Amino acid sequence: MSRKIIGLGGALSDSSTSLWALEIAMASAYDAGAEIEVFDLARLDLPMLDLRVKEVPDSVKQLCAAVAECDGMIWSSPLYHGTISGAFKNALDWLQELSTDDRPYLTDRAIGLICTAGGVQGLQAINTMEFVVRALRGFAVPMVVPVSNTWQAFDAEGNLTDSKCKEQLEQLGREVHRVSGALATLA
Ligand SMILES: Cc1cc2nc3c(=O)[nH]c(=O)nc-3n(C[C@H](O)[C@H](O)[C@H](O)COP(=O)(O)O)c2cc1C
């Protein structure tokens, strides 16, 4: 059976390595048989979560409706100052809208984690993301992909020149699809 996998990530920038990495993993999930949808944070243009504002923005409704229906997600954040970007954390904060669902938050969803970093500390953001996965009741798949030295790992057209890293991202896409199928049997 086809599983629905949602991609979430990218930076508020015109050429985002975290979006490019996410797209590789998502294409692989698609090839494995998943139904996919990618939410690029630059396009989604989410406002900051503001609990004083009672109206839920359309962009948030769109994201949360897709996440509520999904079987798994792949997250991809840039490494900013040693951790996830503010824009990425803000998107995760908006998932609070899923708190009262039948399957609250990310219950029984498989989550794949990617970070792209200028240096080699991408795992720090991945560890931070894993805390959030657990807080939202999801399951992070054991495989994670920190993409290091992005200034040389991608060419100007956004192609990942490191073939080993590309294979890891593709493997992550397949793995999230596979584990999503297994977790769906728990429902
Ligand atoms: C505000 C800011 C903070 C950054 N902090 C770090 C950092 O702490 N460590 C690091 O290795 N790279 C850091 N970088 C570099 C980014 O991780 C790198 O350029 C990455 O490819 C950005 O992903 P993006 O293209 O999706 O924005 C930073 C970049 C910016 C803009």
The ligand as a Tripos MOL2 file, in Angstrom:
@<TRIPOS>MOLECULE
LIG
   31    33     1     0     0
SMALL
NO_CHARGES

@<TRIPOS>ATOM
      1 C1         22.6910   32.4190   10.3290 C.3       1 LIG1
      2 C2         23.6200   31.3070    9.9170 C.ar      1 LIG1
      3 C3         24.2280   30.5430   10.8930 C.ar      1 LIG1
      4 C4         25.0870   29.5050   10.5270 C.ar      1 LIG1
      5 N1         25.6640   28.7720   11.5120 N.ar      1 LIG1
      6 C5         26.4360   27.7280   11.1790 C.ar      1 LIG1
      7 C6         27.0470   26.9230   12.1920 C.ar      1 LIG1
      8 O1         26.8810   27.1410   13.3830 O.2       1 LIG1
      9 N2         27.8250   25.8870   11.8040 N.ar      1 LIG1
     10 C7         28.0290   25.5840   10.4800 C.ar      1 LIG1
     11 O2         28.7250   24.6110   10.1920 O.2       1 LIG1
     12 N3         27.4600   26.3200    9.4960 N.ar      1 LIG1
     13 C8         26.6740   27.3830    9.8180 C.ar      1 LIG1
     14 N4         26.0900   28.1260    8.8230 N.ar      1 LIG1
     15 C9         26.2470   27.7160    7.4310 C.3       1 LIG1
     16 C10        25.0550   26.8680    7.0030 C.3       1 LIG1
     17 O3         24.8740   25.7340    7.8390 O.3       1 LIG1
     18 C11        25.2400   26.3570    5.5760 C.3       1 LIG1
     19 O4         25.4540   27.4500    4.7070 O.3       1 LIG1
     20 C12        24.0580   25.5430    5.1000 C.3       1 LIG1
     21 O5         24.3440   25.0250    3.8130 O.3       1 LIG1
     22 C13        22.8130   26.3850    5.0580 C.3       1 LIG1
     23 O6         21.7280   25.6410    4.5450 O.3       1 LIG1
     24 P1         20.6850   26.3870    3.5780 P.3       1 LIG1
     25 O7         21.3960   26.6060    2.2630 O.co2     1 LIG1
     26 O8         19.5180   25.4630    3.4680 O.co2     1 LIG1
     27 O9         20.3710   27.6790    4.2550 O.co2     1 LIG1
     28 C14        25.2750   29.2020    9.1580 C.ar      1 LIG1
     29 C15        24.6560   29.9760    8.1870 C.ar      1 LIG1
     30 C16        23.8410   31.0180    8.5600 C.ar      1 LIG1
     31 C17        23.1540   31.8290    7.4800 C.3       1 LIG1
@<TRIPOS>BOND
     1     1     2 1
     2     2     3 ar
     3     2    30 ar
     4     3     4 ar
     5     4     5 ar
     6     4    28 ar
     7     5     6 ar
     8     6     7 ar
     9     6    13 1
    10     7     8 2
    11     7     9 ar
    12     9    10 ar
    13    10    11 2
    14    10    12 ar
    15    12    13 ar
    16    13    14 ar
    17    14    15 1
    18    14    28 ar
    19    15    16 1
    20    16    17 1
    21    16    18 1
    22    18    19 1
    23    18    20 1
    24    20    21 1
    25    20    22 1
    26    22    23 1
    27    23    24 1
    28    24    25 2
    29    24    26 1
    30    24    27 1
    31    28    29 ar
    32    29    30 ar
    33    30    31 1
@<TRIPOS>SUBSTRUCTURE
     1 LIG1         1 GROUP 0 **** ****
